[in-house]
Amino acid sequence: MNRASLEKRPDEVATMFDDVAPKYDVVNDVLSMGQTRRWRRIVVDAMDVKVGQKVLDLAAGTGTSSEPYADAGVDVVACDFSLGMLKVGKRRRPDIDFIAGDATNLPFADNSFDASTISFGLRNVVEPRKALEEMLRVTKPGGRLVIAEFSHPVVPLWRNLYTEYLMRALPAIATKVSSNPDAYVYLAESIRAWPDQDHLAQWLSDAGWTDVTYRNLSGGIVAVHRAQKPAEHRESVPVAKLRRQIKPRHQAG
């Protein structure tokens, strides 16, 4: 079985996701005890896009996260570096535009999208800070970014229980329902190694995003970060000055 390491070599990560593609969405529902769908609905609400706008859904996998936009008449591009995931998605939803691409070197022109989003994929990028900069580049001035990612539970007792679930129960359950249970050992390890909510908020500010906020879901198991690309007349402001001006704001929820 293929399993990526925490070095996150793109070829290893892509191959691993190719292997799990056929059952990926079903396994996610099982392992999250159905919470994945709720988390994704919150992301769609946070995006607040309208018909006629264009959305980049990065690390879209099989396109499950892209479907609500397409169903609402929004022009959505589902981008991922796993060809296996993209093939499964295209078979199921031929109406969605699936494009292979590297998050650190996106195959899109500057200012191409009204809004960008990535759900549970930034953690798998070898250079996540560069991916944040790339999403800034392809998003139009004034456009929004929404990120959903596994994070750190805020209550110590809950954090300890969750860590036990990640390292013990999750791989055991994956053995029963996944074609590549080793991939979910990587999942658990990558979640545990991922920066907390405030660190990700700082990364966003460092990349040049403004109005950075985040909302904890399920006690902090997941955090949804929101940010905005500066309007055109502010883009000439030095990034160092923006960093001094921006302080991440946290929303409970």
Summary of the structure (lengths in Angstrom):
residues: 253
radius of gyration: 17.4
end to end distance: 38.2
largest distance: 54.4
contacts: 852
relative contact order: 0.15
helix: 48%
strand: 21%
